[in-house]
Each structure stands twice: as C-alpha cells, then as structure tokens.
Amino acid sequence: MDKIAAIRSFVEVANCGSFTKAAEHLDLSRLQVSRHIQEVEQWLSLRLLHRTTRSVSLTLQGEEALQFCQRILSEVAAMESRAHSHNSELVGSIRIATPIGLGQHSLFDVVDRFIKIHPKVSIQLVMSDSFAQLVDERVDVALRYTEQPDENLIARRLMTIDAVICAAPSYLDSNTPLVEPIDLLAHNCLIHSAQQNWPFLKELQAEHVKVTGNLKANDMGVLVSAALRGHGIVRLPCDLANQYLASGQLKEVLPDFTTPGQTLWAVYLSRSYQQNLVRAFIDFTAQQWQLDIKKWLPAH
C-alpha cells in the first residue's frame, strides 16, 4: 500500500465530494481512487465516507481523519521542498487562476521569468474572468481583482491597477462629445459582463452609470479589439489600456472624472500542499509588481 498516494486520494475525494472528480484531478482511474479509499479505511479501521449514488460526504471519523491527512500531505510537501532548497531549486507544479487579460499580458511576463529562473517548475494557467473555485478547480493560487478578499483564504495584496474610460478617435469624431458621466447613456458602450455599472468620482462625489451597448463579453481582449475598431466606448484596466493611450489608438473619455481602479490580490488555501512553491511564486510576483499601475498621461 502506498500510504501517501492513498491519503492523497482520500483528501481529494473529501474536497471534491466526488470519486469521479477526484480521479480526474489526480489523473487516476475511478477504480484506483476507490481502492485507495478502501485501503485507508482498512488501515485505520474506520469508515471515513458516506457513499450514495449521488453524493459522497465525510463521516465524523472522516472529518477528524481529514485534518490529520491534510497535515501529513503538507508535511510531505514541506519536506520535499526543504530537500530541494539545499540545491537552491524549486521543483513542482502549480495551477494558477487569473483574469484573462492579466494572464495574456502582465502575468505571462512574470511566469516567463519565473520559469527561466526555476526550470524544474511547471505552471498551468487557468484563465477566466470569473472567480475560480480553488478546491473544485484544483487551483493552488488565484489572482483576483477585489476590494475584500475571502476571509477563508490567505490573501496578499499585489497592486492596484487604475482604470480608464476610452474610445478610438474614429468613434469620438463621429459621435456627440461627452461632458458628464451621464452622457454615456447616449453612447454605445462595450461592456464587460461583470462591469455594467461604471463608477466615477469627482471631488469625493461618487456616482454610477449603468451603461448599455451592443457588445458584451467576459474577455477584455475582445472589448479592446472592438474599441480599436471604433465600435464604442470601453472601460479598461490601465495595464491593457496604457499602450493604446500612448500610441493614440485610444483616447481617454471624461478625463476630469476619476474612474476607480481595482486591487489585485493573490489568494490561496492554507491547506495547499505546495505552500512553499506557492509562496515563492507570490513573493516573486509581488517583487515584479512593486508599483501600482497608473493611467498613462501625455508628457507636458
């Protein structure tokens, strides 16, 4: 009996609530996972799981055993990491969830540099503009734009990214000028699925405009492309917008009003078995992103 493999299967089934999902996550057959659970139960002489045709849940003894098993896996991971640290090497794999635009631009540069420094580390990026479920999607660390990280997760602030309202000169030249945020209601706006209410600040006075338009997407890259082609007005994080503002391909709209940006956090589970590797990656990322990303401004 490979006790570590069997414990890993038990913890994965407990976290997923499913033999099938656990098998997929571990790259094992469902039969192998089932045998591992049987081996752990026989080893401990305990029934760890309630099994029905539709669900899997922990028994009281299973809940207690899960805590010990999670600690065992964490200690194993720490021991392996400690052993490799004597050679100044990081070894292992991490699965990172990231917003699509960030993953395609700023984060990819960080990942590229990290892998060059630590060639024995493999990284899998899960790119989505919705919040990844760390357990269900086997995510080791997630990068999230939020003002209030989940209190059940370990969180580290990475940076704040300004936002800007902008459009192509061709769109602005052929449509009525904008003076106040409310004027957006008369324009075609290119909307991210999670950001239909656009916030504005001026002299500490806040207002929100619920914009409308003929294109909505959950991918910032799509909205950038549409804006560059003159289809409408878009709200973009400045890590995406700055290059187009600097080149003149996009122009800022309503510059007298502040568009609040978003804070980027790295979050992970305290029971991650790759904590040392996760922390090393987060430390590296924070070092690379020491400065907040501000809106590009033309030189005077």
Secondary structure, DSSP 8 states (H G I E B T S, - for coil): --HHHHHHHHHHHHHHT-HHHHHHHHT--HHHHHHHHHHHHHHHTS--EEE-SS-EEE-HHHHHHHHHHHHHHHHHHHHHHHHHHTTT---EEEEEEE-HHHHHTHHHHHHHHHHHH-TTEEEEEEE-SS---TTTTT-SEEEEE-SS--TTSEEEEEEEE-EEEEE-HHHHHTS----SGGGGGGS-EEEETT--EEEEEETTEEEEEE---SEEES-HHHHHHHHHTT--EEEEEHHHHHHHHHHTSSEES-TTSB---EEEEEEE-TT-TTHHHHHHHHHHHHHHT-S-B-------
